[in-house]
Amino acid sequence: MVQGIFIMKKNFFSSHRGLLFRPATLEKWKEGDKEKWRIVFYQTSTEGVLTRHRPTFDLNRSRIIKSNYRQTMADELIRQINLVLPFGYPHKVDLQGNQVSKNQNKMPDLGFTPIVEALEFVKDLLMSTLGEESKRTYSSILRLFIQFLEVSGMNDCRVADLSRKHAVAYMDNCLVKRKIGAQTYNNTLTILNRFFNLLVEREYISENPFAGIKSRKVSPKRRKRFTPKDRDTVANYIEENHPWFFYAILLQYYCLIRPIELTRLRFSHFDLGKQVIEMPGEITKNGKARSPTIPDSILPYFLKKEFTEWPINYMVFGKGIKPGTAKDYHAKTYRLRRKQMYERHKKVLIKLTKEGLIEDMTGYQWYTWSDTGADDRKREGLPVQDISDQKGHSSVTITEMYFHKDLNAIPSLKRVPNVFKGQ
């Protein structure tokens, strides 16, 4: 007897607490032209039967085979198994030493999963809950994070190895190297928190390394509403010099369609008889279908032959911000069209400013048309709920956030009397 452990047949079997077991070892064998790995050990079951166990865990998964972490993973599994074998693993305790029920099957430690594989797993879980625009945003943020892991030589590490210092290092990299703004920083942090919170829920990791990292203060948006004079000046110039681009102005200002949604519109979405634009969830920013109304005042523009003659499967704003086929349309071209619209609009603003037709273009952006449209509809007396429905918001509270706050004095409050000392 040596400290309660009985050595039997030159260490082939050991006895501890009345259990017979054989320490874990790595076993390799050929299956065709592929080398397979598994961990082999013996343990006494709860029925008192000495049985052989040969779990492969994730050692034969292609991603792990291709990585440089396979041997390290096997060594760590052997170390963990041998620590808990004397206490009854896998029948009485799990790899962490926690008690398990009699019939619970042994489970591989998910913390050994390569970090990229784990992140792709939770990404697939999230994708089914997101709209098209959000899917692109989440995919982009995850792609940038994985690129950082690759450059740092961590793309093959196990998910459990990622610590808070790595999370902080990545967020610092976003600020220093990529020079992203506060809002983009906060969006990145929020989305990465969602990914890693899911990994915690699925028991890949015990703690979210991004939890507790503080968000950054966001400066107020510089975007401002058009003054009535500037609004009319810009709209009239674009109608005269860029007639098809003027349709984008009409759709933003009157129908409150977002710039990115403009790039996905097809002629088939327009039901001019009902005066609505049937926008399926696949093309809206929030992934929810909606049907903006085309006001009577602008309907004649859409009834013109120049608009109705196009094939219904054509994009309204294709190459060159003109109608075009949808052959090669995908997320990248949508963003390109939006950028082209933004740049053309900016050139118009610069030209009109130089000519003295606009006094100050600071804060005027392509999205300004939608914001100004919502603001003007409110001033015209339209119910906020109608404006919210036209814009596709989930609640009027969100819509009210977009309204311009009038900085002028409130007339009724100017008339409040001074009641002190009888005045």
QUIHU-V931531 format. One line per field, one symbol per residue. psi: psi as a letter, one per 40 degrees, with the letter a starting at -180 (. if undefined). A space follows every 50 residues. Layout:
# QUIHU-V931531
psi->???
This chain:
# QUIHU-V931531
psi->hhfehhhhffediihhfeihihiiihhiihgbehhiiihhiiihieeehh iihgiebedeiddddeieeddddddddddddddedeeeheddiadeeiii idehihhiheeehhdddddddddddddeeiiddddddddddddddddddd defedeiideehiddddddddddddddefiiddddddddddddddddddd defdidiheehehiiihhiiiehiihiddddddddddddddgdddddddd ddddefhiddddeehideehgddefihhhiddeideehiigiihiddedd deeidedeeiideiidgahefiiiiedfhadddddddddddddddddddd ddddeedhdhehehideddddddddddddeeiidddddddefieiddddd deihhheiihddddehihehfe.
